[in-house]
Amino acid sequence: MPQPSFHMSEDLIEKMDSRLQYGDSRSEFVRDAIELHLAVLDEIDDDLTAEEQREFVVEAIRQADSA
């Protein structure tokens, strides 16, 4: 299995760590985030910018939470 290496800001690592519980894996968290992101991209308009995609997803979640 390939083992990619990449850099993240300390702020992003701290945000990720704040979501993890004892025994959780950073690698698993990142893998899940990538899989979720790819699934979302399969469902939304390809013409949107990355920021527009983010805003679309956040708004959809807010609407679902208030329903």
Secondary structure as UniProt FT lines:
FT   HELIX           10..19
FT   TURN            22..23
FT   HELIX           26..43
FT   TURN            46..47
FT   HELIX           50..66
//
